[in-house]
Structure formats: structure tokens, C-alpha cells
Amino acid sequence: MTSEHTMEPTRKFFAKHGFFGLNERNVVFFEQSVIPCVDVDGKVILEDKFKIATAPDGNGGLYRALGQNGMIDDMDRRGIDMIHVYCVDNILVKMADPVFVGFCLEKNANCGAKVVKKAFPEEPVGVICQVNGVYQVVEYSEISSETANRRNSDGELTFNAGNICNHFFSKEFLKTLILEHEQELIYHIAKKKIPFIDANGVRQNPATPNGIKMEKFVFDVFQFSTNFAVWEVLREEEFSPLKNADGAPKDTPTTSRGDLLNLHKQFALRAGAKLCNSEATNG
């Protein structure tokens, strides 16, 4: 799934790299919807004199996009019954992970999620938990310090299942969701710096957030699952997000490459390889 701005660059990138060894017919691109951007007073922002500023409707726009673009019908034609989705730039993601898929099938789950243990109580990640008996992701900004620091008798954090946006769905779950529940998903507000046309018709690029983008979250569908499964994985093996440019302390291209190198080094060591340089590091 792409946005209107990334569709063509993504197509060209895949074509340039020979679809990374995949059969071109098995790589399907589809576009998510967009939503108008508004200012803090709720007025629509103009991107140009005759164009409304819009933004993609979030990774939770997946479900509407699947329905509108005929993706479920395409899955039916191809005989696809299970879907693996991930929504974060993560160099260590295991696409179509057979262990994760097998776990969900063994549990007869129609919806599942991978999680990692939170690194520390205030780590800025949402946690998967039950709220009034319903599974959902509670964002870190919505958890009090007292709750975030709560621990079990064994010393582990009580709310420890860090959400990494890595999910399993059965096709039947998606069909039901699209037909019956998609419109129940709420929009979340994000304050952003949005270029706009001022009263004199001049384009402005604000230095601070001036408007609101609305988006849905892919994991807000957990509440509709009749059998939800959670699979905990090792952070060093499956989660190295890319969020920042080099120069930031973490989650950069350099740290991502280092994490991938270290994982592959561990693969080699487990297989019996010996390092030529005993001082080998993540760099």
C-alpha cells in the first residue's frame, strides 16, 4: 500500500531492482485514501490557490483501501487465506514469517500481533493489553507514570508488550472487518507542520505545527477479533526501526545497518562460523 505521492516512486524502485526476485505478477500496488488537512480552528488548509491540502489516512487506511481497490477479490482469485502486515520501517522484519503464521494458525487466531518487551517503563511505544476485556493498543502518551512502572511479583513490567505494528490477519477476518466495522475505526489527531497559502496567495512553510492531520491506526481492529493471539519476539532479532536521520542517537540508517549486520553475524556463529576478527563490532 502506498500514498498518492509514493505510488510511482515505489513502482519504479521495484522495477529497477527486478522486483527483488519476486514474480512481477505477484507484486500488487494499491493506493490508500487521503483526508483534508485542517488548521487548529477546523478550517480546511489550502496547499495551493485552488487545491486543498490533504494527507494519507494512516496505516489504518489499509482496510478501506483493500476494499476499494479490489484486493480481497484478488486474494480470493489467488487462493490466499492468510495475510501478514507490517507498518513500520524495520530492517529486521521477517515478511510472511512461517513461525508467526504457524503460531496464529495453531491458536486458531483470526488476528495476531508480534510484540517485544519494553526496554524501560517510559519507552515511547504503545502496549498491547486488555481494556474492559477487549484487546487494544494503549499509546505511551495515554499511560500514567505509575501504570507504566507497575511490576509483577517476578519484577517484570506488568504492561510490557511493546507494539511493533507487525500483524497477522485471516482473510475472513478482513472481509468481515471491511463490510461491518471499517467505519467504526476512529481518527487520531496529529499536529503537523503543513505548508499553506496565506491570505495574500503566497505559499508558506511553517516552522512549527500549524495544522492537524487525521489518521486511522492499523491496530485499532484488535477489538473486533474473536480470537486474538500475541507472539513475543526478541528485539535484537526482529525490531530495528528507522525513524531518524543519521546524527540522532538511535533509530537511524547507521543503527539499522549495524543491527542487521549483528543479526547476520549471529546467524553465522550459530552455524559454526568463526570470526576472523575477534574484535568485530556492529559497525
C-alpha positions as CSV (number, residue, x, y, z in Angstrom):
1,M,0.0,0.0,0.0
2,T,1.3,3.4,-0.9
3,S,0.1,7.0,-0.8
4,E,-0.6,9.1,-3.9
5,H,2.9,10.7,-3.6
6,T,4.8,7.4,-3.2
7,M,3.0,5.2,-5.7
8,E,5.1,5.9,-8.8
9,P,8.5,6.1,-7.0
10,T,7.7,2.8,-5.3
11,R,6.7,1.1,-8.6
12,K,9.9,2.4,-10.3
13,F,12.1,1.3,-7.4
14,F,10.7,-2.3,-7.5
15,A,11.1,-2.4,-11.3
16,K,14.7,-1.0,-11.1
17,H,15.6,-3.9,-8.7
18,G,13.9,-6.6,-10.7
19,F,11.1,-6.9,-8.1
20,F,13.8,-8.3,-5.7
21,G,13.5,-11.8,-7.3
22,L,9.7,-12.0,-7.0
23,N,7.4,-12.7,-9.9
24,E,6.1,-9.3,-11.1
25,R,2.6,-10.6,-11.3
26,N,2.7,-11.4,-7.6
27,V,3.6,-7.8,-6.6
28,V,0.4,-5.7,-6.4
29,F,0.5,-2.0,-5.6
30,F,-2.6,-0.1,-4.3
31,E,-3.2,3.4,-3.0
32,Q,-4.7,4.5,0.3
33,S,-7.1,7.3,0.6
34,V,-6.4,10.9,1.7
35,I,-8.1,13.2,4.1
36,P,-8.2,17.1,4.0
37,C,-5.9,18.8,6.5
38,V,-7.4,21.5,8.8
39,D,-6.0,24.2,11.0
40,V,-6.5,24.3,14.8
41,D,-9.8,26.0,14.2
42,G,-11.1,23.2,12.0
43,K,-10.8,25.2,8.8
44,V,-9.6,23.4,5.6
45,I,-6.0,24.4,4.7
46,L,-5.2,25.3,1.1
47,E,-2.0,23.8,-0.3
48,D,-2.2,25.9,-3.5
49,K,-4.7,28.6,-4.6
50,F,-7.1,26.0,-6.0
51,K,-6.0,22.9,-4.1
52,I,-6.9,21.6,-0.7
53,A,-4.1,20.2,1.4
54,T,-4.5,16.5,2.0
55,A,-2.7,13.7,3.8
56,P,-2.8,9.9,3.8
57,D,-5.4,8.4,6.2
58,G,-2.8,6.5,8.2
59,N,-1.8,2.8,8.2
60,G,-5.4,2.1,9.4
61,G,-6.5,3.2,6.0
62,L,-5.4,-0.2,4.9
63,Y,-8.8,-1.7,5.4
64,R,-10.7,0.8,3.3
65,A,-8.0,0.6,0.6
66,L,-8.2,-3.2,0.5
67,G,-11.9,-3.0,-0.2
68,Q,-11.9,0.0,-2.6
69,N,-9.1,-1.5,-4.7
70,G,-10.5,-5.0,-5.0
71,M,-7.6,-6.6,-3.0
72,I,-9.8,-9.1,-1.2
73,D,-11.2,-10.3,-4.6
74,D,-7.6,-10.6,-5.8
75,M,-6.8,-12.7,-2.7
76,D,-9.8,-14.9,-3.5
77,R,-8.6,-15.5,-7.1
78,R,-5.1,-16.3,-5.8
79,G,-6.3,-18.6,-3.1
80,I,-4.8,-16.5,-0.3
81,D,-6.3,-17.2,3.1
82,M,-3.7,-15.5,5.5
83,I,-2.1,-12.1,5.4
84,H,1.0,-10.8,7.2
85,V,1.1,-7.0,7.5
86,Y,3.8,-4.7,8.9
87,C,3.6,-0.9,9.1
88,V,6.9,0.4,10.4
89,D,10.3,0.9,8.6
90,N,12.0,-2.0,10.2
91,I,15.1,-3.6,8.6
92,L,14.8,-6.8,10.7
93,V,11.1,-7.6,9.8
94,K,10.5,-11.2,8.7
95,M,7.9,-11.0,6.0
96,A,5.5,-13.9,5.9
97,D,7.3,-15.3,8.9
98,P,6.3,-19.0,8.9
99,V,6.8,-19.4,12.6
100,F,4.5,-16.4,13.4
101,V,1.9,-17.5,10.9
102,G,2.1,-21.1,12.2
103,F,1.6,-19.9,15.8
104,C,-1.5,-18.0,14.8
105,L,-2.9,-21.0,12.9
106,E,-2.2,-23.3,15.9
107,K,-4.1,-20.9,18.2
108,N,-6.9,-20.7,15.6
109,A,-6.5,-16.9,15.7
110,N,-8.1,-14.6,13.2
111,C,-5.9,-11.7,14.2
112,G,-2.4,-11.7,15.8
113,A,0.4,-9.3,16.7
114,K,4.1,-9.6,17.4
115,V,5.4,-7.7,20.4
116,V,8.8,-7.0,22.0
117,K,9.5,-6.4,25.7
118,K,9.6,-2.8,26.5
119,A,13.2,-1.7,27.1
120,F,12.2,0.6,30.0
121,P,9.0,1.8,31.6
122,E,8.8,5.1,29.7
123,E,9.9,3.8,26.3
124,P,7.7,5.6,23.7
125,V,5.9,2.6,22.3
126,G,2.3,1.6,22.7
127,V,1.5,-1.6,24.7
128,I,-1.0,-4.3,23.8
129,C,-3.3,-5.1,26.7
130,Q,-6.9,-5.7,27.6
131,V,-9.1,-2.8,28.4
132,N,-12.5,-3.8,29.8
133,G,-11.9,-7.3,28.4
134,V,-11.1,-6.1,24.9
135,Y,-7.6,-6.3,23.4
136,Q,-6.2,-3.0,22.1
137,V,-3.1,-0.9,21.9
138,V,-2.8,1.9,24.5
139,E,-0.4,4.6,23.4
140,Y,2.5,5.5,25.7
141,S,1.1,9.1,26.0
142,E,-2.1,7.7,27.4
143,I,-0.4,5.7,30.2
144,S,0.4,7.3,33.6
145,S,3.9,7.0,35.0
146,E,2.5,4.9,37.9
147,T,0.9,2.4,35.5
148,A,4.0,2.3,33.2
149,N,6.2,1.5,36.2
150,R,3.9,-1.2,37.6
151,R,5.6,-4.6,38.0
152,N,4.6,-8.2,38.7
153,S,5.9,-10.3,41.5
154,D,8.8,-11.5,39.3
155,G,10.0,-8.0,38.6
156,E,8.7,-7.8,35.0
157,L,6.8,-4.8,33.9
158,T,3.0,-5.6,34.1
159,F,2.4,-3.7,30.8
160,N,5.4,-5.0,28.9
161,A,4.1,-6.0,25.4
162,G,5.5,-3.3,23.2
163,N,3.6,-3.0,19.9
164,I,5.8,-3.1,16.8
165,C,3.0,-2.9,14.1
166,N,3.6,-6.4,12.9
167,H,0.3,-8.3,12.4
168,F,-1.4,-11.5,11.2
169,F,-5.0,-11.5,9.7
170,S,-7.1,-14.2,8.3
171,K,-8.8,-13.2,5.0
172,E,-12.2,-13.9,6.5
173,F,-11.5,-11.5,9.4
174,L,-10.6,-8.8,6.9
175,K,-13.7,-9.4,4.9
176,T,-15.9,-9.1,8.0
177,L,-14.0,-6.0,9.1
178,I,-14.3,-4.2,5.8
179,L,-18.0,-4.9,5.5
180,E,-19.1,-4.4,9.1
181,H,-16.5,-2.4,11.1
182,E,-14.3,-0.2,9.0
183,Q,-16.4,2.8,9.6
184,E,-16.2,2.3,13.3
185,L,-12.5,3.0,13.4
186,I,-11.8,6.3,14.9
187,Y,-9.5,9.0,13.6
188,H,-6.5,10.1,15.6
189,I,-5.2,13.6,15.6
190,A,-1.6,14.5,14.8
191,K,-0.4,18.1,14.9
192,K,2.0,18.8,11.9
193,K,3.7,21.5,10.0
194,I,1.6,21.8,6.9
195,P,2.6,24.2,4.0
196,F,-0.2,26.6,3.2
197,I,-1.3,29.5,1.1
198,D,-1.7,32.7,3.1
199,A,-4.3,35.5,2.6
200,N,-2.1,37.1,0.0
201,G,-1.8,33.9,-2.0
202,V,1.8,33.2,-1.0
203,R,2.9,29.7,-0.1
204,Q,4.2,29.5,3.5
205,N,6.3,26.7,5.1
206,P,5.7,26.9,8.8
207,A,8.5,26.3,11.3
208,T,6.1,25.0,13.9
209,P,3.0,22.8,13.8
210,N,0.1,24.8,12.3
211,G,-2.5,22.2,11.4
212,I,-4.0,18.8,12.0
213,K,-3.7,15.6,10.1
214,M,-6.2,12.8,10.9
215,E,-5.3,9.2,10.6
216,K,-6.5,5.7,11.5
217,F,-4.3,3.1,13.1
218,V,-3.9,-0.4,11.7
219,F,-4.1,-2.0,15.2
220,D,-7.4,-0.4,16.2
221,V,-9.1,-3.5,14.7
222,F,-7.9,-5.8,17.5
223,Q,-11.2,-5.1,19.3
224,F,-13.1,-6.9,16.6
225,S,-11.2,-10.1,16.8
226,T,-12.9,-13.2,18.1
227,N,-9.6,-14.9,18.8
228,F,-6.6,-12.7,19.2
229,A,-3.0,-14.0,19.6
230,V,0.2,-12.3,20.8
231,W,3.7,-13.6,19.9
232,E,6.7,-12.1,21.8
233,V,9.9,-11.9,19.8
234,L,13.4,-10.8,20.6
235,R,14.0,-7.1,19.8
236,E,17.6,-7.7,18.6
237,E,16.3,-10.3,16.0
238,E,13.2,-8.6,14.8
239,F,12.9,-4.9,15.5
240,S,15.2,-2.1,14.4
241,P,13.0,0.8,13.4
242,L,14.2,3.6,11.1
243,K,12.7,6.9,12.3
244,N,15.5,9.4,12.3
245,A,18.3,10.7,10.1
246,D,22.0,10.0,10.9
247,G,23.1,12.2,13.8
248,A,20.3,11.2,16.1
249,P,21.1,8.9,19.0
250,K,19.1,5.9,17.8
251,D,16.8,4.5,15.0
252,T,18.9,5.9,12.2
253,P,20.2,4.3,8.9
254,T,23.5,3.6,10.6
255,T,22.0,1.8,13.7
256,S,19.7,-0.1,11.3
257,R,22.6,-1.4,9.3
258,G,24.5,-2.2,12.4
259,D,21.6,-4.2,13.8
260,L,21.2,-6.2,10.5
261,L,25.0,-6.9,10.4
262,N,24.9,-8.1,14.0
263,L,22.0,-10.4,13.3
264,H,23.7,-11.9,10.3
265,K,26.8,-12.3,12.4
266,Q,24.8,-14.3,14.9
267,F,23.4,-16.5,12.2
268,A,26.9,-17.3,11.0
269,L,28.2,-18.0,14.5
270,R,25.2,-20.3,15.2
271,A,26.0,-22.2,12.0
272,G,29.6,-22.8,13.3
273,A,31.4,-20.0,11.6
274,K,34.4,-18.3,13.3
275,L,35.1,-14.6,13.1
276,C,38.4,-13.7,11.5
277,N,38.5,-10.6,13.6
278,S,37.6,-11.3,17.3
279,E,37.0,-7.6,17.8
280,A,34.2,-7.4,15.2
281,T,31.5,-4.9,16.2
282,N,28.2,-3.8,14.9
283,G,29.9,-1.3,12.7
